[in-house]
Amino acid sequence: MKIDQEIGALTLDLVNIASVSQDEQAIADSIQAALVEVKHLKVSRINNSIIAQTNFGSNQRVVIAGHLDTVPANNNFPGKKTSTEIIGLGSVDMKSGIAAALKLAAAVTNAKYDVTYLFYESEEIETKYNGLELITKQAKDLLNCDFAILMEPTNGIIEVGCQGTLRFQVSAMGTRSHSARWWNGENAIHALTPVLEILNSYKSREPIIDGHKFREGLQAVKINGGVAGNVVPDEVTMTINHRFAPDITPAQAEENMKKLFKDFNFQLLDVASGAPTGLNNELIKDFVSKIGTAIAPKFGWTDVARFAAAGIPAINFGPGDPNLAHHPDEAVKIKQIEDVFASLKDWLTK
């Protein structure tokens, strides 16, 4: 992989290095080898996360970050390049953003801010594997900055804040019996009918925060149950994902869900707080005014929340349509990658 090639070709090279979560060694090796050749960068590595830092002498530092991992393939690996698009697993989420950041790392040899370019592992899975989490524990100083930009796909606009995410399970018990003599049993799967009714009738809260409308969600994402094709099941568990706006805390979100599903066994699996928009922060105001794109709320959870929890203002800004993230038809327009790169380069150097 060579950074000095055309940005679409670089994106395709990154797409074609398999990097499903916890299998990022090959892509980390490739990025590290490319960055150590860039003379104005100090490169370090923690597990499969690569950190490259400038030392321009500025009294302020910005982190430009992106994750290296993808979700599992869905008949969309390897990728391909057309005259206008890069198609394939991770092209949107978020190897096009990684390509733009790598181009910046090589091209920007002096800037008004010092920059830490961060390419980290395992964002798509549990927090305990997240590269930012590992760096926080092992070398927290590497994350010190005044402002952070997450290269998450935003379709080339600025997306502020992010919603929190909460996963939990509800379960029901029944009595096992032969399905031909069903009256001798109690079907646990049928007992979850009220849960489906709650989910189908749920009205999403849509709070307006700093002038931007967030949209909460409640979706069943997994169900486990059943014994055999001729057995009435005696146990079923449904996993539900709740996305909540950043004007409430994780504790409030959990309490809301417990009340909603009070008639069922409730087990919290994991929760992550949202992040405020940051639009009252002077650094974010300056970035917004100089980038000059539209602004929208971030509905998905991103690591802006992790930076916000550390008191660091952060925004999402990257190429790729977020509606295509994790989609089998993932594709990103090359022109949009070029535009994001150019906007960030101008912001850093002019």
Backbone torsions as a table, in degrees:
resi	resn	phi	psi	omega
1	MET	NA	125.8	-179.9
2	LYS	-117.6	129.1	-178.2
3	ILE	-69.3	-29.3	-172.0
4	ASP	-80.9	9.7	175.6
5	GLN	-86.2	170.4	178.6
6	GLU	-56.4	143.4	-168.1
7	ILE	-64.6	-31.4	176.0
8	GLY	-67.4	-42.8	178.1
9	ALA	-64.6	-38.8	177.0
10	LEU	-62.5	-43.1	178.1
11	THR	-60.1	-44.3	179.6
12	LEU	-62.3	-42.1	177.3
13	ASP	-56.8	-42.8	-179.9
14	LEU	-67.0	-42.7	178.4
15	VAL	-58.2	-37.0	-174.3
16	ASN	-86.4	8.1	167.1
17	ILE	-100.9	108.5	-177.9
18	ALA	-58.7	132.2	-178.6
19	SER	-151.8	48.0	171.9
20	VAL	-58.7	146.8	-175.2
21	SER	-44.4	131.7	-178.0
22	GLN	75.8	12.1	174.5
23	ASP	-131.9	48.1	-173.4
24	GLU	-100.3	6.5	-174.7
25	GLN	-60.8	-43.8	-176.1
26	ALA	-63.4	-44.3	-178.9
27	ILE	-71.5	-35.7	176.5
28	ALA	-64.4	-41.3	178.0
29	ASP	-60.4	-44.6	-177.1
30	SER	-65.4	-43.8	179.6
31	ILE	-66.9	-42.5	178.5
32	GLN	-60.4	-45.1	-179.0
33	ALA	-62.1	-36.7	178.9
34	ALA	-71.6	-40.6	-174.6
35	LEU	-75.0	-30.4	179.8
36	VAL	-66.0	-16.2	177.0
37	GLU	-82.6	-9.8	-179.3
38	VAL	-89.5	111.1	-166.2
39	LYS	-65.3	-29.4	-176.1
40	HIS	-87.9	8.6	-179.1
41	LEU	-112.2	140.6	169.3
42	LYS	-101.7	118.6	-171.7
43	VAL	-109.0	132.5	175.2
44	SER	-135.8	168.2	-175.2
45	ARG	-143.2	136.9	172.1
46	ILE	-127.2	112.1	-175.3
47	ASN	56.0	-116.2	178.2
48	ASN	-112.0	32.2	172.5
49	SER	-112.5	136.0	-177.7
50	ILE	-112.6	131.7	-179.7
51	ILE	-121.4	125.3	179.2
52	ALA	-125.6	124.1	-173.1
53	GLN	-121.5	142.3	171.8
54	THR	-93.5	165.4	173.5
55	ASN	-140.0	71.7	-178.2
56	PHE	-84.9	-9.6	-179.7
57	GLY	91.3	12.7	177.9
58	SER	-74.5	153.5	176.4
59	ASN	-91.2	5.2	174.6
60	GLN	-131.1	149.0	-178.3
61	ARG	-131.8	140.5	175.8
62	VAL	-117.5	142.1	171.5
63	VAL	-99.4	129.8	171.6
64	ILE	-114.9	114.1	-165.7
65	ALA	-129.4	151.1	173.5
66	GLY	-157.3	151.6	-179.2
67	HIS	-93.2	147.6	-175.4
68	LEU	-89.3	-19.4	-171.5
69	ASP	-86.7	160.7	174.5
70	THR	-126.8	167.3	168.8
71	VAL	-74.1	169.2	178.1
72	PRO	-61.2	152.1	-178.8
73	ALA	-65.8	152.4	178.4
74	ASN	-138.5	66.2	-176.3
75	ASN	57.3	33.1	-179.0
76	ASN	-134.3	29.5	176.3
77	PHE	-138.1	134.1	0.6
78	PRO	-74.5	176.7	-178.9
79	GLY	-91.7	-179.1	177.0
80	LYS	-147.9	162.0	-177.3
81	LYS	-120.2	132.3	169.9
82	THR	-108.1	-173.3	179.3
83	SER	-68.6	-20.3	-175.3
84	THR	-123.8	-16.1	-171.2
85	GLU	-137.0	156.8	164.6
86	ILE	-110.4	126.1	-174.6
87	ILE	-117.5	134.7	174.7
88	GLY	141.9	171.5	-176.7
89	LEU	-55.1	124.5	176.9
90	GLY	82.3	-1.2	-179.4
91	SER	-60.6	-37.9	176.6
92	VAL	-87.0	-51.4	-172.3
93	ASP	-116.0	89.6	-6.4
94	MET	-146.0	49.4	-174.7
95	LYS	-75.1	-21.1	171.7
96	SER	-68.0	-37.9	175.0
97	GLY	-65.8	-39.4	176.5
98	ILE	-61.9	-42.5	178.7
99	ALA	-60.6	-44.7	178.9
100	ALA	-61.8	-41.6	179.7
101	ALA	-66.7	-39.8	177.5
102	LEU	-63.2	-41.5	177.0
103	LYS	-61.3	-41.3	176.7
104	LEU	-61.3	-46.4	-176.6
105	ALA	-56.7	-38.0	-179.2
106	ALA	-82.3	-35.7	-170.7
107	ALA	-84.7	-32.4	-174.4
108	VAL	-88.6	100.5	-177.2
109	THR	-96.9	-5.6	173.2
110	ASN	-159.6	144.3	-175.1
111	ALA	-157.4	165.1	179.0
112	LYS	-73.3	-18.9	173.9
113	TYR	-120.2	150.3	162.4
114	ASP	-75.9	152.8	-173.2
115	VAL	-128.3	136.3	167.1
116	THR	-110.7	113.9	175.5
117	TYR	-91.2	125.0	-172.8
118	LEU	-125.1	120.6	179.1
119	PHE	-119.7	106.1	-166.6
120	TYR	-121.2	161.2	-172.5
121	GLU	-93.8	157.4	161.7
122	SER	55.1	50.3	174.5
123	GLU	-81.9	-25.9	-171.3
124	GLU	-81.0	-3.7	-177.3
125	ILE	-124.7	-164.4	-172.4
126	GLU	-57.0	149.0	-176.0
127	THR	-53.5	-35.3	-175.4
128	LYS	-62.1	-19.2	179.2
129	TYR	-98.1	-10.5	-173.0
130	ASN	-61.3	131.1	-178.0
131	GLY	-60.0	-36.8	176.7
132	LEU	-63.3	-38.5	178.2
133	GLU	-63.1	-42.6	179.5
134	LEU	-65.6	-41.2	179.0
135	ILE	-65.2	-40.1	177.9
136	THR	-57.2	-38.6	-177.7
137	LYS	-79.2	-32.3	-171.7
138	GLN	-102.8	-30.6	-176.3
139	ALA	-156.3	64.9	-173.0
140	LYS	-57.7	-31.2	-178.2
141	ASP	-59.8	-24.8	179.9
142	LEU	-66.2	-19.1	-179.5
143	LEU	-97.4	-0.6	-179.9
144	ASN	-61.1	125.9	179.1
145	CYS	-165.0	171.7	178.6
146	ASP	-100.6	-14.7	-173.8
147	PHE	-163.4	142.3	179.7
148	ALA	-129.0	139.8	176.0
149	ILE	-118.0	120.1	175.6
150	LEU	-94.8	124.3	-176.6
151	MET	-82.0	36.6	176.8
152	GLU	-65.9	150.1	179.8
153	PRO	-63.6	125.1	179.4
154	THR	-133.6	10.1	-175.8
155	ASN	64.6	27.1	176.0
156	GLY	78.6	10.4	173.6
157	ILE	-109.1	174.8	176.8
158	ILE	-91.8	126.8	173.8
159	GLU	-113.0	126.2	-171.6
160	VAL	-103.0	147.6	178.2
161	GLY	62.1	-166.0	169.5
162	CYS	-168.2	155.4	177.7
163	GLN	-81.2	153.0	174.1
164	GLY	-79.5	164.7	179.2
165	THR	-135.5	137.4	-177.9
166	LEU	-135.1	127.4	175.4
167	ARG	-115.8	136.5	179.1
168	PHE	-147.9	166.6	177.3
169	GLN	-118.3	142.8	167.0
170	VAL	-119.7	144.9	-176.1
171	SER	-137.7	157.8	176.8
172	ALA	-136.7	147.8	179.5
173	MET	-113.0	151.0	176.2
174	GLY	-140.3	-154.9	177.8
175	THR	-130.6	127.1	-177.4
176	ARG	-73.6	140.6	174.6
177	SER	-157.6	172.7	174.1
178	HIS	-69.9	136.5	-177.6
179	SER	-67.9	-19.1	176.1
180	ALA	-76.2	-22.6	176.3
181	ARG	-121.1	56.9	-172.2
182	TRP	-59.9	-25.5	-178.0
183	TRP	-67.8	-11.1	175.6
184	ASN	-85.1	-6.0	-178.0
185	GLY	-126.0	-178.9	174.0
186	GLU	-131.6	120.5	-173.3
187	ASN	-81.5	112.8	-177.3
188	ALA	-66.0	-35.5	179.3
189	ILE	-63.8	-43.7	177.6
190	HIS	-61.3	-31.0	-178.0
191	ALA	-67.0	-15.4	178.2
192	LEU	-88.3	3.9	177.5
193	THR	-52.6	-44.9	177.9
194	PRO	-60.2	-29.9	177.8
195	VAL	-65.2	-44.3	177.7
196	LEU	-63.0	-36.0	177.7
197	GLU	-65.0	-40.8	177.1
198	ILE	-61.7	-45.9	-178.1
199	LEU	-64.5	-42.9	-177.4
200	ASN	-70.6	-25.3	-178.6
201	SER	-98.9	0.4	-177.4
202	TYR	-63.1	130.2	176.9
203	LYS	-101.9	116.5	-176.5
204	SER	-65.4	130.4	172.1
205	ARG	-74.2	138.8	-177.4
206	GLU	-131.0	70.6	-178.0
207	PRO	-71.3	147.0	174.9
208	ILE	-99.7	118.8	-176.6
209	ILE	-121.7	120.8	-177.9
210	ASP	51.5	37.4	175.9
211	GLY	85.5	4.7	-177.1
212	HIS	-124.3	132.2	-175.0
213	LYS	-87.3	117.5	172.6
214	PHE	-89.8	162.5	-176.6
215	ARG	-140.5	108.7	-177.8
216	GLU	-74.9	166.8	-179.0
217	GLY	-150.5	157.6	179.0
218	LEU	-146.0	111.8	-173.8
219	GLN	-137.6	135.5	168.3
220	ALA	-70.9	131.8	-177.3
221	VAL	-120.1	-11.9	-179.4
222	LYS	-163.1	147.4	175.3
223	ILE	-139.2	134.1	178.2
224	ASN	-122.1	123.6	178.5
225	GLY	177.3	164.6	-179.9
226	GLY	103.6	147.0	-177.0
227	VAL	-117.7	-55.6	-179.4
228	ALA	-159.1	170.4	-175.8
229	GLY	-68.4	-8.6	-179.9
230	ASN	-128.1	25.7	-176.8
231	VAL	-127.0	129.7	170.8
232	VAL	-70.2	121.7	-174.8
233	PRO	-73.4	144.0	-178.2
234	ASP	-104.4	-0.3	-179.8
235	GLU	-155.9	140.3	175.5
236	VAL	-147.9	143.4	179.0
237	THR	-130.7	132.3	177.0
238	MET	-115.2	133.0	175.0
239	THR	-98.3	132.4	-175.4
240	ILE	-125.7	139.2	177.9
241	ASN	-112.8	125.4	177.6
242	HIS	-112.7	124.1	173.9
243	ARG	-102.2	121.8	-175.2
244	PHE	-121.5	146.1	-175.9
245	ALA	-68.4	156.7	-174.6
246	PRO	-75.7	6.8	175.5
247	ASP	-89.3	1.0	173.4
248	ILE	-126.5	157.6	-177.5
249	THR	-88.2	163.3	174.2
250	PRO	-56.7	-38.0	179.9
251	ALA	-64.1	-41.1	177.6
252	GLN	-65.5	-41.1	179.0
253	ALA	-62.9	-42.7	179.2
254	GLU	-62.9	-44.0	-179.9
255	GLU	-63.2	-39.8	177.8
256	ASN	-60.0	-41.6	-179.0
257	MET	-71.5	-37.4	177.7
258	LYS	-61.7	-39.3	178.2
259	LYS	-67.3	-41.0	-177.9
260	LEU	-65.2	-35.2	-177.8
261	PHE	-113.6	38.8	-173.8
262	LYS	-64.2	-20.4	-177.5
263	ASP	-90.8	8.1	-176.8
264	PHE	-130.7	157.3	174.1
265	ASN	-65.1	127.0	-173.6
266	PHE	-118.7	128.2	176.8
267	GLN	-133.4	117.8	177.4
268	LEU	-73.1	131.5	178.4
269	LEU	-99.6	-51.8	176.3
270	ASP	-162.4	159.6	-178.3
271	VAL	-150.9	143.7	175.8
272	ALA	-138.2	135.3	-177.7
273	SER	-72.2	158.3	173.3
274	GLY	-82.0	-171.7	179.1
275	ALA	-133.5	141.3	177.0
276	PRO	-66.4	163.9	-178.4
277	THR	-66.4	-30.7	-178.4
278	GLY	73.7	8.8	-173.2
279	LEU	-70.6	-9.0	174.6
280	ASN	-91.2	-4.5	-179.6
281	ASN	-80.4	136.0	-175.4
282	GLU	-64.6	-38.0	179.3
283	LEU	-65.8	-41.3	178.7
284	ILE	-68.6	-39.6	175.8
285	LYS	-57.1	-45.0	-179.5
286	ASP	-63.7	-44.2	179.9
287	PHE	-61.4	-47.2	-178.9
288	VAL	-59.5	-44.0	-176.9
289	SER	-67.9	-34.3	-175.9
290	LYS	-86.1	-31.6	176.6
291	ILE	-72.1	-40.3	170.8
292	GLY	72.5	23.7	177.8
293	THR	-99.3	177.1	173.5
294	ALA	-66.4	162.2	178.8
295	ILE	-125.1	138.9	178.0
296	ALA	-144.7	160.2	174.6
297	PRO	-75.6	151.7	176.0
298	LYS	-93.7	115.7	-177.9
299	PHE	-80.5	-34.2	178.6
300	GLY	-80.8	164.5	174.8
301	TRP	-83.3	136.5	172.8
302	THR	-137.1	174.9	-178.5
303	ASP	-74.8	3.6	168.0
304	VAL	-58.7	-30.4	178.4
305	ALA	-65.0	-37.8	179.0
306	ARG	-66.2	-41.4	176.9
307	PHE	-67.6	-41.7	179.7
308	ALA	-59.8	-40.1	179.1
309	ALA	-63.6	-26.2	178.1
310	ALA	-90.8	6.1	178.7
311	GLY	80.7	18.5	-178.3
312	ILE	-107.8	120.6	177.6
313	PRO	-64.4	141.3	-176.2
314	ALA	-151.0	150.7	176.5
315	ILE	-136.1	166.2	174.1
316	ASN	-104.4	130.3	178.7
317	PHE	-157.1	110.5	-179.1
318	GLY	-164.4	167.7	177.6
319	PRO	-77.7	159.2	175.9
320	GLY	103.3	139.6	178.6
321	ASP	-79.4	115.8	-178.4
322	PRO	-61.1	-21.0	176.7
323	ASN	-67.3	-17.9	179.1
324	LEU	-99.0	-3.2	176.5
325	ALA	-61.0	133.2	179.6
326	HIS	68.0	11.6	-177.5
327	HIS	-92.7	145.1	178.7
328	PRO	-62.0	-23.9	179.7
329	ASP	-100.7	32.5	-179.3
330	GLU	-54.0	128.7	178.8
331	ALA	-158.9	147.9	-178.9
332	VAL	-133.4	142.9	179.6
333	LYS	-80.0	131.8	-179.0
334	ILE	-61.2	-39.0	-179.9
335	LYS	-59.0	-36.8	-179.6
336	GLN	-69.3	-35.8	175.8
337	ILE	-63.7	-44.9	179.0
338	GLU	-60.8	-41.8	-178.0
339	ASP	-66.1	-42.2	178.5
340	VAL	-63.9	-44.5	176.7
341	PHE	-57.6	-48.1	-177.5
342	ALA	-63.9	-40.2	-179.8
343	SER	-63.3	-44.2	-179.3
344	LEU	-68.9	-38.8	178.4
345	LYS	-62.8	-45.3	178.3
346	ASP	-62.4	-42.4	-180.0
347	TRP	-61.4	-39.1	-177.8
348	LEU	-76.0	-27.5	-168.7
349	THR	-113.5	-11.7	-176.2
350	LYS	-111.7	NA	NA
